[in-house]
């Protein structure tokens, strides 16, 4: 539940704040390593929903899918491709035009992805509230949704992104505790 957020937070501590020719190698390597990690962030929400059905579960799954696809695309384009471009282009004018285009595209992909995560966080909280009770999931759902709103405008950069991703993990962990501590339905008597 919290391993992926902790890995992303640790990566955020190593993430260069600015992409330059001096930081391009580390930028590329970090984004390549994180390509399979970022989509797993939505896995914690899917894990919370295991065994549940209903419209909110379906919405949460759809939001998780949007996040996994579009946020990974952001990382591939703005991370790997842009870093590779900067490391290999010596013409500043061409680099500026290409960089602006990559930033616009990457920003749009990231916004779609993080919006999908926010949708999944809200739907997960509602689905768990229906299953476990609203009071039981209130703390975890509040932390998860608030962090998901912050995730709309941040990446894993220190300090905001690191704190945000740790709060995503905290919210999911609190929801996991709420789900596990919920009363179990009585078994049918024979």
Buried (B, 14 or more C-beta within 10 A) or exposed (E): BBEBBEBBBEBBEEBBEEBEEEBBEBBBBBBBEBEEBBBBBBBBBBBBBEEBEBEBBEBBBBBBBBBBBBBBBBBBBBBBBBBBBBBEBEEEEEBEEBBEEBEEBBEEBBBBBBBBBBBBBBBBBBBBBBBBEEEBBBBBBEBBBBBBEBBBEBBBBEEBBBBBBBBBBBBBBBBBBBBEEBEEEEEEEE
